[in-house]
Amino acid sequence: MSLLIESKPFGQIEIDDRQIIVFPGGLFGFEKFSRFALIEESPNSVFKWLQCLEDKNLAFIVIQPELFTSSYVPIIPPSELKSLKLTKIEDALIMVIVSIPGEDPDLMTANLQGPILINKKDLVGGQFISRDETHPVRKLILDNKKTPERV
């Protein structure tokens, strides 16, 4: 079934209801918002938009971490995975939020410390803190010699 929504990047668009993900606890800093749509920018883009359905001005650019970094597996306790009805992390769609600085898009980073996990079957998601201390908050996406501000 399709649904017409207002989105920050694309204006009014039609989405399939299978693109809607419920985040019972919201996302970090945005806990009061629980319904988002995962929208592809274009078929060839590695980036997607996580568009809030309750506030058209709230949207995040996200990417699957395996598209720019190797062997990323966040450490999430089984008790937290259970909140998404998951028994192992391999069953989740893992996305990370992208930050693009206005002064130099080549310095775009992804937050590997706060991954978003989505149960692909039940379309329920959550944002978690990876217990792997080597996962940075700002990991460069593009492989270049510039370094972003450290956190």
C-alpha positions as a Markdown table, in Angstrom:
| # | Residue | x | y | z |
|---|---|---|---|---|
| 1 | Met | 0.0 | 0.0 | 0.0 |
| 2 | Ser | 1.3 | 3.4 | -0.8 |
| 3 | Leu | 1.2 | 6.6 | 1.2 |
| 4 | Leu | 1.8 | 10.3 | 0.4 |
| 5 | Ile | 4.2 | 12.0 | 2.7 |
| 6 | Glu | 6.0 | 15.4 | 3.1 |
| 7 | Ser | 9.8 | 15.0 | 3.1 |
| 8 | Lys | 12.6 | 17.4 | 3.8 |
| 9 | Pro | 14.8 | 16.5 | 0.8 |
| 10 | Phe | 12.1 | 15.7 | -1.9 |
| 11 | Gly | 8.9 | 17.6 | -0.9 |
| 12 | Gln | 5.8 | 15.5 | -1.3 |
| 13 | Ile | 6.5 | 12.0 | -2.3 |
| 14 | Glu | 4.8 | 8.6 | -2.5 |
| 15 | Ile | 6.3 | 5.8 | -0.4 |
| 16 | Asp | 5.3 | 2.1 | 0.2 |
| 17 | Asp | 4.2 | 1.3 | 3.7 |
| 18 | Arg | 7.0 | -1.3 | 3.9 |
| 19 | Gln | 9.4 | 1.7 | 4.0 |
| 20 | Ile | 8.0 | 2.8 | 7.4 |
| 21 | Ile | 10.0 | 1.9 | 10.4 |
| 22 | Val | 8.8 | 2.4 | 14.0 |
| 23 | Phe | 11.4 | 3.5 | 16.5 |
| 24 | Pro | 9.6 | 2.9 | 19.9 |
| 25 | Gly | 12.3 | 4.9 | 21.7 |
| 26 | Gly | 13.0 | 7.4 | 18.9 |
| 27 | Leu | 16.5 | 8.3 | 18.0 |
| 28 | Phe | 19.1 | 9.9 | 20.3 |
| 29 | Gly | 18.0 | 13.5 | 20.9 |
| 30 | Phe | 14.7 | 12.9 | 19.1 |
| 31 | Glu | 13.0 | 10.5 | 21.5 |
| 32 | Lys | 9.5 | 11.9 | 20.9 |
| 33 | Phe | 9.5 | 11.0 | 17.2 |
| 34 | Ser | 8.9 | 7.3 | 16.5 |
| 35 | Arg | 7.8 | 6.9 | 12.8 |
| 36 | Phe | 10.3 | 7.2 | 10.0 |
| 37 | Ala | 10.5 | 6.3 | 6.4 |
| 38 | Leu | 13.6 | 4.9 | 4.8 |
| 39 | Ile | 13.9 | 6.6 | 1.4 |
| 40 | Glu | 16.4 | 6.0 | -1.4 |
| 41 | Glu | 17.8 | 9.1 | -2.9 |
| 42 | Ser | 18.3 | 7.3 | -6.2 |
| 43 | Pro | 18.8 | 3.7 | -7.3 |
| 44 | Asn | 22.5 | 4.2 | -7.7 |
| 45 | Ser | 23.2 | 6.2 | -4.5 |
| 46 | Val | 24.7 | 4.5 | -1.4 |
| 47 | Phe | 23.0 | 7.1 | 0.8 |
| 48 | Lys | 19.4 | 6.9 | 2.1 |
| 49 | Trp | 17.2 | 9.3 | 3.9 |
| 50 | Leu | 15.6 | 8.5 | 7.3 |
| 51 | Gln | 12.6 | 10.8 | 7.1 |
| 52 | Cys | 10.5 | 11.5 | 10.2 |
| 53 | Leu | 6.8 | 11.1 | 9.4 |
| 54 | Glu | 5.8 | 13.3 | 12.3 |
| 55 | Asp | 7.9 | 16.3 | 11.4 |
| 56 | Lys | 8.8 | 16.9 | 7.7 |
| 57 | Asn | 11.8 | 19.0 | 8.7 |
| 58 | Leu | 13.5 | 16.1 | 10.5 |
| 59 | Ala | 15.5 | 13.8 | 8.3 |
| 60 | Phe | 18.8 | 12.1 | 8.5 |
| 61 | Ile | 21.2 | 10.9 | 5.8 |
| 62 | Val | 22.2 | 7.3 | 6.5 |
| 63 | Ile | 24.4 | 4.7 | 4.9 |
| 64 | Gln | 25.2 | 1.0 | 5.5 |
| 65 | Pro | 28.6 | 0.9 | 7.1 |
| 66 | Glu | 29.9 | -2.0 | 5.0 |
| 67 | Leu | 29.8 | 0.3 | 2.0 |
| 68 | Phe | 32.8 | 2.4 | 3.3 |
| 69 | Thr | 34.5 | 0.4 | 6.1 |
| 70 | Ser | 35.4 | -3.2 | 6.4 |
| 71 | Ser | 34.4 | -5.6 | 9.2 |
| 72 | Tyr | 32.2 | -3.3 | 11.2 |
| 73 | Val | 30.1 | -5.2 | 13.7 |
| 74 | Pro | 28.8 | -3.1 | 16.5 |
| 75 | Ile | 28.8 | -4.7 | 19.9 |
| 76 | Ile | 25.2 | -4.6 | 21.3 |
| 77 | Pro | 24.2 | -6.6 | 24.3 |
| 78 | Pro | 21.6 | -9.4 | 23.6 |
| 79 | Ser | 19.2 | -7.8 | 26.0 |
| 80 | Glu | 19.1 | -4.7 | 23.8 |
| 81 | Leu | 18.7 | -6.7 | 20.6 |
| 82 | Lys | 15.7 | -8.3 | 22.2 |
| 83 | Ser | 13.9 | -5.0 | 22.2 |
| 84 | Leu | 13.9 | -5.3 | 18.4 |
| 85 | Lys | 12.9 | -9.0 | 18.5 |
| 86 | Leu | 16.3 | -10.0 | 17.3 |
| 87 | Thr | 18.6 | -12.7 | 18.7 |
| 88 | Lys | 21.7 | -11.8 | 16.7 |
| 89 | Ile | 23.0 | -8.6 | 15.1 |
| 90 | Glu | 23.5 | -10.3 | 11.7 |
| 91 | Asp | 19.7 | -10.3 | 11.3 |
| 92 | Ala | 19.5 | -6.5 | 11.5 |
| 93 | Leu | 19.8 | -3.9 | 8.8 |
| 94 | Ile | 22.6 | -1.7 | 10.2 |
| 95 | Met | 22.7 | 2.0 | 9.2 |
| 96 | Val | 24.8 | 4.8 | 10.5 |
| 97 | Ile | 24.0 | 8.6 | 10.5 |
| 98 | Val | 26.1 | 10.7 | 8.1 |
| 99 | Ser | 27.3 | 14.3 | 8.9 |
| 100 | Ile | 28.3 | 16.5 | 6.0 |
| 101 | Pro | 30.1 | 19.7 | 6.9 |
| 102 | Gly | 29.1 | 22.6 | 4.8 |
| 103 | Glu | 32.6 | 23.9 | 4.3 |
| 104 | Asp | 34.0 | 20.6 | 2.8 |
| 105 | Pro | 31.7 | 17.7 | 1.8 |
| 106 | Asp | 34.8 | 15.5 | 1.4 |
| 107 | Leu | 35.0 | 15.5 | 5.2 |
| 108 | Met | 31.7 | 13.8 | 5.6 |
| 109 | Thr | 31.7 | 11.3 | 8.5 |
| 110 | Ala | 29.5 | 8.5 | 9.9 |
| 111 | Asn | 28.7 | 7.8 | 13.5 |
| 112 | Leu | 29.9 | 4.2 | 14.1 |
| 113 | Gln | 29.4 | 4.6 | 17.9 |
| 114 | Gly | 25.6 | 5.1 | 17.5 |
| 115 | Pro | 24.4 | 2.7 | 14.9 |
| 116 | Ile | 20.7 | 2.3 | 13.9 |
| 117 | Leu | 19.5 | -1.3 | 13.8 |
| 118 | Ile | 16.3 | -2.3 | 12.0 |
| 119 | Asn | 14.5 | -5.6 | 12.3 |
| 120 | Lys | 13.8 | -6.1 | 8.5 |
| 121 | Lys | 10.9 | -8.4 | 9.1 |
| 122 | Asp | 9.0 | -6.5 | 11.8 |
| 123 | Leu | 10.1 | -3.0 | 10.6 |
| 124 | Val | 11.0 | -1.9 | 14.1 |
| 125 | Gly | 14.2 | 0.0 | 14.8 |
| 126 | Gly | 16.4 | 1.5 | 17.5 |
| 127 | Gln | 19.6 | 3.5 | 17.9 |
| 128 | Phe | 22.2 | 1.9 | 20.1 |
| 129 | Ile | 25.6 | 2.6 | 21.6 |
| 130 | Ser | 28.2 | 0.1 | 20.3 |
| 131 | Arg | 30.2 | -1.3 | 23.2 |
| 132 | Asp | 33.3 | -1.4 | 20.9 |
| 133 | Glu | 35.3 | 1.5 | 22.0 |
| 134 | Thr | 37.3 | 1.6 | 18.7 |
| 135 | His | 34.1 | 2.7 | 16.9 |
| 136 | Pro | 34.4 | 6.5 | 16.5 |
| 137 | Val | 31.6 | 9.0 | 16.5 |
| 138 | Arg | 33.1 | 10.5 | 13.4 |
| 139 | Lys | 34.6 | 8.0 | 10.9 |
| 140 | Leu | 35.6 | 9.5 | 7.5 |
| 141 | Ile | 33.5 | 8.0 | 4.7 |
| 142 | Leu | 35.8 | 9.1 | 1.9 |
| 143 | Asp | 39.3 | 7.8 | 1.8 |
| 144 | Asn | 41.5 | 10.8 | 1.7 |
| 145 | Lys | 44.3 | 12.5 | 3.7 |
| 146 | Lys | 42.1 | 15.0 | 5.5 |
| 147 | Thr | 41.0 | 14.3 | 9.0 |
| 148 | Pro | 37.8 | 15.5 | 10.7 |
| 149 | Glu | 37.6 | 17.1 | 14.1 |
| 150 | Arg | 38.1 | 14.3 | 16.7 |
| 151 | Val | 35.4 | 13.6 | 19.4 |
